[in-house]
Amino acid sequence: MERYWTIGDCWLGCGRTGVQVLWLGPIQWDGWTAPFMACAPCLDRLLAQARAHWLRGLRVTTAS
């Protein structure tokens, strides 16, 4: 999948403006739409959280 970076505002958490961001998709609420953009550091944090979630889900537990 190709990713196209542009200059914009990070909506994922840091709130930085005028930085390189990646479009993640639209945010839709009550009939309104806005672009959802994120910078590389915020995307890295999000990916780390997702990986931790996936790894927790893969753990096998044994009944005692």
N, CA, C and O atoms as a GROMACS GRO file, in nm:
protein
  256
    1MET      N    1   0.084  -0.118   0.000
    1MET     CA    2   0.000   0.000   0.000
    1MET      C    3   0.089   0.124   0.000
    1MET      O    4   0.180   0.136   0.082
    2GLU      N    5   0.062   0.214  -0.091
    2GLU     CA    6   0.139   0.338  -0.096
    2GLU      C    7   0.084   0.438   0.004
    2GLU      O    8  -0.036   0.446   0.029
    3ARG      N    9   0.176   0.514   0.060
    3ARG     CA   10   0.137   0.618   0.156
    3ARG      C   11   0.186   0.752   0.103
    3ARG      O   12   0.301   0.764   0.058
    4TYR      N   13   0.101   0.850   0.108
    4TYR     CA   14   0.135   0.983   0.060
    4TYR      C   15   0.133   1.081   0.176
    4TYR      O   16   0.029   1.106   0.237
    5TRP      N   17   0.249   1.135   0.205
    5TRP     CA   18   0.263   1.233   0.313
    5TRP      C   19   0.240   1.372   0.257
    5TRP      O   20   0.271   1.400   0.142
    6THR      N   21   0.184   1.457   0.339
    6THR     CA   22   0.160   1.595   0.303
    6THR      C   23   0.189   1.682   0.425
    6THR      O   24   0.209   1.630   0.534
    7ILE      N   25   0.190   1.810   0.407
    7ILE     CA   26   0.208   1.902   0.519
    7ILE      C   27   0.069   1.939   0.572
    7ILE      O   28  -0.019   1.979   0.497
    8GLY      N   29   0.052   1.925   0.702
    8GLY     CA   30  -0.077   1.955   0.762
    8GLY      C   31  -0.069   1.950   0.914
    8GLY      O   32   0.037   1.968   0.972
    9ASP      N   33  -0.183   1.926   0.975
    9ASP     CA   34  -0.195   1.924   1.121
    9ASP      C   35  -0.219   1.781   1.169
    9ASP      O   36  -0.298   1.708   1.109
   10CYS      N   37  -0.154   1.742   1.277
   10CYS     CA   38  -0.173   1.610   1.336
   10CYS      C   39  -0.297   1.612   1.425
   10CYS      O   40  -0.308   1.694   1.516
   11TRP      N   41  -0.390   1.524   1.397
   11TRP     CA   42  -0.513   1.514   1.474
   11TRP      C   43  -0.509   1.395   1.569
   11TRP      O   44  -0.607   1.371   1.640
   12LEU      N   45  -0.401   1.322   1.573
   12LEU     CA   46  -0.399   1.198   1.650
   12LEU      C   47  -0.365   1.217   1.796
   12LEU      O   48  -0.403   1.134   1.878
   13GLY      N   49  -0.296   1.320   1.832
   13GLY     CA   50  -0.266   1.335   1.973
   13GLY      C   51  -0.175   1.453   2.006
   13GLY      O   52  -0.199   1.524   2.103
   14CYS      N   53  -0.072   1.473   1.927
   14CYS     CA   54   0.025   1.577   1.963
   14CYS      C   55  -0.024   1.717   1.929
   14CYS      O   56   0.015   1.815   1.993
   15GLY      N   57  -0.111   1.727   1.827
   15GLY     CA   58  -0.166   1.857   1.791
   15GLY      C   59  -0.070   1.949   1.717
   15GLY      O   60  -0.099   2.068   1.700
   16ARG      N   61   0.044   1.894   1.673
   16ARG     CA   62   0.139   1.979   1.599
   16ARG      C   63   0.078   2.025   1.467
   16ARG      O   64  -0.005   1.955   1.409
   17THR      N   65   0.119   2.141   1.422
   17THR     CA   66   0.068   2.196   1.296
   17THR      C   67   0.184   2.218   1.201
   17THR      O   68   0.298   2.238   1.242
   18GLY      N   69   0.153   2.214   1.072
   18GLY     CA   70   0.253   2.239   0.970
   18GLY      C   71   0.363   2.134   0.964
   18GLY      O   72   0.478   2.166   0.936
   19VAL      N   73   0.327   2.008   0.990
   19VAL     CA   74   0.424   1.898   0.988
   19VAL      C   75   0.382   1.797   0.882
   19VAL      O   76   0.270   1.801   0.831
   20GLN      N   77   0.473   1.704   0.850
   20GLN     CA   78   0.438   1.597   0.757
   20GLN      C   79   0.338   1.505   0.825
   20GLN      O   80   0.361   1.456   0.936
   21VAL      N   81   0.226   1.481   0.757
   21VAL     CA   82   0.121   1.396   0.810
   21VAL      C   83   0.074   1.298   0.703
   21VAL      O   84   0.092   1.320   0.583
   22LEU      N   85   0.015   1.190   0.750
   22LEU     CA   86  -0.042   1.089   0.663
   22LEU      C   87  -0.193   1.088   0.684
   22LEU      O   88  -0.240   1.090   0.797
   23TRP      N   89  -0.268   1.084   0.575
   23TRP     CA   90  -0.413   1.078   0.584
   23TRP      C   91  -0.452   0.937   0.624
   23TRP      O   92  -0.414   0.840   0.558
   24LEU      N   93  -0.529   0.923   0.733
   24LEU     CA   94  -0.573   0.793   0.781
   24LEU      C   95  -0.715   0.760   0.738
   24LEU      O   96  -0.755   0.644   0.738
   25GLY      N   97  -0.790   0.860   0.702
   25GLY     CA   98  -0.928   0.840   0.661
   25GLY      C   99  -1.014   0.954   0.711
   25GLY      O  100  -0.965   1.045   0.778
   26PRO      N  101  -1.141   0.948   0.678
   26PRO     CA  102  -1.229   1.056   0.724
   26PRO      C  103  -1.282   1.030   0.864
   26PRO      O  104  -1.302   0.915   0.904
   27ILE      N  105  -1.305   1.137   0.937
   27ILE     CA  106  -1.380   1.132   1.061
   27ILE      C  107  -1.522   1.175   1.025
   27ILE      O  108  -1.541   1.278   0.961
   28GLN      N  109  -1.619   1.097   1.066
   28GLN     CA  110  -1.758   1.131   1.036
   28GLN      C  111  -1.838   1.136   1.165
   28GLN      O  112  -1.832   1.044   1.247
   29TRP      N  113  -1.912   1.245   1.182
   29TRP     CA  114  -1.991   1.262   1.303
   29TRP      C  115  -2.112   1.349   1.272
   29TRP      O  116  -2.097   1.460   1.221
   30ASP      N  117  -2.228   1.300   1.302
   30ASP     CA  118  -2.353   1.375   1.283
   30ASP      C  119  -2.363   1.438   1.144
   30ASP      O  120  -2.407   1.552   1.130
   31GLY      N  121  -2.323   1.363   1.043
   31GLY     CA  122  -2.334   1.411   0.906
   31GLY      C  123  -2.219   1.499   0.858
   31GLY      O  124  -2.218   1.540   0.742
   32TRP      N  125  -2.124   1.528   0.945
   32TRP     CA  126  -2.008   1.610   0.909
   32TRP      C  127  -1.887   1.520   0.886
   32TRP      O  128  -1.876   1.413   0.946
   33THR      N  129  -1.797   1.564   0.799
   33THR     CA  130  -1.677   1.489   0.768
   33THR      C  131  -1.555   1.580   0.776
   33THR      O  132  -1.561   1.696   0.736
   34ALA      N  133  -1.445   1.526   0.829
   34ALA     CA  134  -1.318   1.599   0.836
   34ALA      C  135  -1.205   1.500   0.809
   34ALA      O  136  -1.220   1.381   0.836
   35PRO      N  137  -1.092   1.548   0.757
   35PRO     CA  138  -0.980   1.458   0.732
   35PRO      C  139  -0.908   1.422   0.861
   35PRO      O  140  -0.882   1.509   0.945
   36PHE      N  141  -0.876   1.296   0.878
   36PHE     CA  142  -0.804   1.247   0.996
   36PHE      C  143  -0.659   1.226   0.955
   36PHE      O  144  -0.628   1.134   0.879
   37MET      N  145  -0.569   1.312   1.006
   37MET     CA  146  -0.428   1.310   0.969
   37MET      C  147  -0.343   1.284   1.092
   37MET      O  148  -0.381   1.320   1.204
   38ALA      N  149  -0.227   1.220   1.072
   38ALA     CA  150  -0.138   1.192   1.184
   38ALA      C  151   0.007   1.204   1.141
   38ALA      O  152   0.042   1.170   1.027
   39CYS      N  153   0.092   1.252   1.233
   39CYS     CA  154   0.235   1.264   1.206
   39CYS      C  155   0.304   1.130   1.237
   39CYS      O  156   0.245   1.041   1.299
   40ALA      N  157   0.429   1.116   1.195
   40ALA     CA  158   0.503   0.992   1.213
   40ALA      C  159   0.519   0.952   1.359
   40ALA      O  160   0.496   0.836   1.392
   41PRO      N  161   0.558   1.043   1.450
   41PRO     CA  162   0.571   1.001   1.590
   41PRO      C  163   0.439   0.950   1.650
   41PRO      O  164   0.439   0.853   1.726
   42CYS      N  165   0.328   1.013   1.616
   42CYS     CA  166   0.199   0.967   1.668
   42CYS      C  167   0.160   0.833   1.606
   42CYS      O  168   0.102   0.748   1.674
   43LEU      N  169   0.191   0.814   1.478
   43LEU     CA  170   0.164   0.686   1.414
   43LEU      C  171   0.248   0.575   1.477
   43LEU      O  172   0.200   0.464   1.496
   44ASP      N  173   0.373   0.606   1.510
   44ASP     CA  174   0.459   0.507   1.576
   44ASP      C  175   0.401   0.466   1.711
   44ASP      O  176   0.400   0.348   1.745
   45ARG      N  177   0.351   0.564   1.786
   45ARG     CA  178   0.290   0.536   1.917
   45ARG      C  179   0.165   0.450   1.899
   45ARG      O  180   0.143   0.355   1.975
   46LEU      N  181   0.082   0.483   1.800
   46LEU     CA  182  -0.039   0.407   1.774
   46LEU      C  183  -0.006   0.263   1.734
   46LEU      O  184  -0.071   0.170   1.780
   47LEU      N  185   0.094   0.246   1.650
   47LEU     CA  186   0.135   0.112   1.608
   47LEU      C  187   0.187   0.031   1.727
   47LEU      O  188   0.157  -0.088   1.738
   48ALA      N  189   0.263   0.094   1.815
   48ALA     CA  190   0.314   0.024   1.933
   48ALA      C  191   0.197  -0.022   2.022
   48ALA      O  192   0.200  -0.133   2.075
   49GLN      N  193   0.096   0.063   2.037
   49GLN     CA  194  -0.021   0.025   2.116
   49GLN      C  195  -0.095  -0.091   2.050
   49GLN      O  196  -0.140  -0.184   2.118
   50ALA      N  197  -0.108  -0.088   1.919
   50ALA     CA  198  -0.177  -0.195   1.847
   50ALA      C  199  -0.100  -0.326   1.858
   50ALA      O  200  -0.159  -0.432   1.881
   51ARG      N  201   0.032  -0.319   1.843
   51ARG     CA  202   0.114  -0.442   1.856
   51ARG      C  203   0.101  -0.501   1.996
   51ARG      O  204   0.091  -0.623   2.010
   52ALA      N  205   0.103  -0.418   2.097
   52ALA     CA  206   0.088  -0.467   2.235
   52ALA      C  207  -0.048  -0.534   2.251
   52ALA      O  208  -0.058  -0.638   2.316
   53HIS      N  209  -0.150  -0.477   2.193
   53HIS     CA  210  -0.284  -0.536   2.200
   53HIS      C  211  -0.287  -0.672   2.130
   53HIS      O  212  -0.341  -0.769   2.182
   54TRP      N  213  -0.226  -0.677   2.010
   54TRP     CA  214  -0.224  -0.803   1.935
   54TRP      C  215  -0.148  -0.911   2.012
   54TRP      O  216  -0.191  -1.026   2.016
   55LEU      N  217  -0.036  -0.873   2.072
   55LEU     CA  218   0.043  -0.971   2.146
   55LEU      C  219  -0.031  -1.021   2.269
   55LEU      O  220  -0.023  -1.139   2.302
   56ARG      N  221  -0.103  -0.934   2.337
   56ARG     CA  222  -0.184  -0.978   2.452
   56ARG      C  223  -0.289  -1.078   2.407
   56ARG      O  224  -0.318  -1.174   2.479
   57GLY      N  225  -0.346  -1.057   2.291
   57GLY     CA  226  -0.449  -1.147   2.238
   57GLY      C  227  -0.394  -1.282   2.196
   57GLY      O  228  -0.469  -1.379   2.189
   58LEU      N  229  -0.264  -1.288   2.168
   58LEU     CA  230  -0.204  -1.414   2.124
   58LEU      C  231  -0.155  -1.500   2.239
   58LEU      O  232  -0.120  -1.616   2.219
   59ARG      N  233  -0.153  -1.445   2.358
   59ARG     CA  234  -0.106  -1.522   2.473
   59ARG      C  235  -0.200  -1.638   2.502
   59ARG      O  236  -0.322  -1.624   2.498
   60VAL      N  237  -0.140  -1.751   2.531
   60VAL     CA  238  -0.219  -1.868   2.566
   60VAL      C  239  -0.216  -1.883   2.717
   60VAL      O  240  -0.109  -1.881   2.778
   61THR      N  241  -0.332  -1.896   2.777
   61THR     CA  242  -0.338  -1.915   2.922
   61THR      C  243  -0.377  -2.058   2.951
   61THR      O  244  -0.448  -2.122   2.874
   62THR      N  245  -0.330  -2.108   3.063
   62THR     CA  246  -0.364  -2.244   3.104
   62THR      C  247  -0.450  -2.238   3.228
   62THR      O  248  -0.431  -2.154   3.315
   63ALA      N  249  -0.544  -2.327   3.234
   63ALA     CA  250  -0.631  -2.334   3.352
   63ALA      C  251  -0.556  -2.402   3.465
   63ALA      O  252  -0.485  -2.500   3.443
   64SER      N  253  -0.573  -2.351   3.587
   64SER     CA  254  -0.505  -2.415   3.700
   64SER      C  255  -0.604  -2.487   3.788
   64SER      O  256  -0.564  -2.547   3.888
   0.00000   0.00000   0.00000
